[in-house]
Amino acid sequence: MSIPTESYEAIFVQYSAAIQWMNGLGIKLTSGRTSDYERTLRHWKDAYKTASAEEGSKIFPDFVSSMFEINDFVSIYKAFHGVLLAAVQIRLNLAVETRN
């Protein structure tokens, strides 16, 4: 039995997409912990490969916390992104039909 995994790079790409999508909805996430999570993952998605044990132990608590929270944002994005896009498209189609 294998355990499904994703690279830190893939998670970073998904998180970045989720944050951009939420910003597009008018949810301001540019400051605070969400940007800290992005900064942490942006750096460590590659740095973990060559980091010393000391560097790893220093970042470990922040990295684990960031990954835990990032997962929630990505899950929300995956669950609602397509649904909201479809709803907006339906609304746009109704507006065009109403004008005609």
Secondary structure, DSSP 8 states (H G I E B T S, - for coil): -------HHHHHHHHHHHHHHHHHTT---SSSHHHHHHHHHHHHHHHTTT--HHHHHHHHHHHHHHHHHHHHHHHHHHHHHHHHHHHHHHHHHHHHHHH-
